[in-house]
Amino acid sequence: MAIIGWILSFTGLFGGLALRQDMPVGGSAALSTMLLILAVLACPPLWRSRPLGISRGQRVVGAMILLLSVPLMVLPST
């Protein structure tokens, strides 16, 4: 489970930073913020001692919500 957290954390971090640098689409600022939040939610060492009372299940649900809402951010708003 920890390796999946590390993979999601690094993917979210690098994706968010890349979007902050380039900003190719209209909603990329919100998308990069979502990816950076995903990186924090998925990082295993930050949540080892359960700070803020957030359990593993709540973090997984939050990460899934962020991942599933990415297509909504990419759609054009016309």
C-alpha positions as CSV (number, residue, x, y, z in Angstrom):
1,M,0.0,0.0,0.0
2,A,2.9,2.3,0.8
3,I,4.4,1.9,-2.7
4,I,1.1,2.9,-4.3
5,G,1.1,6.0,-2.1
6,W,4.6,6.9,-3.1
7,I,3.8,6.4,-6.8
8,L,0.6,8.6,-6.5
9,S,2.5,11.2,-4.5
10,F,5.4,11.6,-7.0
11,T,3.0,11.5,-10.0
12,G,0.8,14.2,-8.4
13,L,3.8,16.3,-7.4
14,F,5.5,16.2,-10.8
15,G,2.3,16.7,-12.7
16,G,1.2,19.6,-10.6
17,L,4.6,21.3,-10.9
18,A,4.7,20.7,-14.6
19,L,1.2,22.3,-15.0
20,R,2.3,25.3,-12.9
21,Q,5.2,25.9,-15.2
22,D,3.4,25.6,-18.5
23,M,-0.4,26.3,-18.0
24,P,-1.5,24.9,-21.4
25,V,-5.3,24.8,-20.9
26,G,-7.8,27.1,-19.2
27,G,-8.4,25.1,-16.0
28,S,-4.7,24.1,-15.5
29,A,-4.3,26.3,-12.4
30,A,-7.1,24.4,-10.6
31,L,-5.9,21.1,-12.0
32,S,-2.4,21.7,-10.8
33,T,-3.7,22.6,-7.3
34,M,-5.7,19.4,-7.3
35,L,-2.6,17.4,-8.2
36,L,-0.5,19.0,-5.5
37,I,-3.2,18.2,-2.9
38,L,-3.2,14.6,-4.2
39,A,0.5,14.5,-3.7
40,V,0.1,15.6,0.0
41,L,-2.8,13.1,0.5
42,A,-0.9,10.2,-0.9
43,C,2.5,10.8,0.8
44,P,2.9,7.9,3.4
45,P,5.3,9.5,5.9
46,L,3.1,12.6,6.4
47,W,0.2,10.5,7.6
48,R,1.9,7.7,9.5
49,S,0.9,9.1,12.9
50,R,-2.6,10.2,11.8
51,P,-2.4,13.9,12.2
52,L,-5.6,15.9,12.1
53,G,-7.5,12.6,12.8
54,I,-7.7,11.7,9.1
55,S,-7.7,7.9,8.6
56,R,-6.3,5.9,5.6
57,G,-9.8,5.4,4.2
58,Q,-10.6,9.1,4.3
59,R,-7.4,9.8,2.4
60,V,-8.1,7.2,-0.2
61,V,-11.6,8.5,-0.8
62,G,-10.2,12.1,-1.1
63,A,-7.6,10.9,-3.6
64,M,-10.2,9.1,-5.6
65,I,-12.4,12.1,-5.7
66,L,-9.5,14.2,-6.9
67,L,-8.6,11.7,-9.6
68,L,-12.1,11.2,-10.8
69,S,-12.8,15.0,-11.0
70,V,-9.8,15.6,-13.4
71,P,-11.9,15.1,-16.6
72,L,-14.4,17.8,-15.4
73,M,-11.5,20.3,-15.1
74,V,-10.2,19.5,-18.6
75,L,-13.5,19.9,-20.3
76,P,-14.0,23.2,-22.1
77,S,-16.4,25.6,-20.5
78,T,-18.2,26.8,-23.6
